[in-house]
Amino acid sequence: MTHVVTEACIRCKYTDCVDVCPVDCFREGPNFLVIDPDECIDCAVCIPECPVNAILPEEDVPADQLAFIKINADLTPKWPSITKRKAPLPDAEQWKDVKDKLQFLQR
């Protein structure tokens, strides 16, 4: 099993999770992070680090977020690895509680 970054990350892109990942499985896009499902070792140390609760075990992804399993897998080979924490997007605080953000995902 792997972990999945879900919609809550869009337009926030907090990177607290990246610092604790022992296998560097995060990839960085313009306004979203994904987890490489082939690299993730299911250790779960990233989950409590995410301030917007965007990371879930694949088996716990709710029905309305299932598309993000494929989105993570599809974007992984297109985006570069991120291994160090960075500042969140400038307007992350304004977006952290917004729902239905898939339309804002920049690929």
Buried (B, 14 or more C-beta within 10 A) or exposed (E): EBBBBBBBBBBBBBBBBBBEBEEEBBBBBEBBBBBBBEBBEEEEEBBEBBBBEBBBBBEEBEEEBEEBBEBBBEBBEEBEEBEEBEEBBEEBEEBBEBEEBBEEBEE
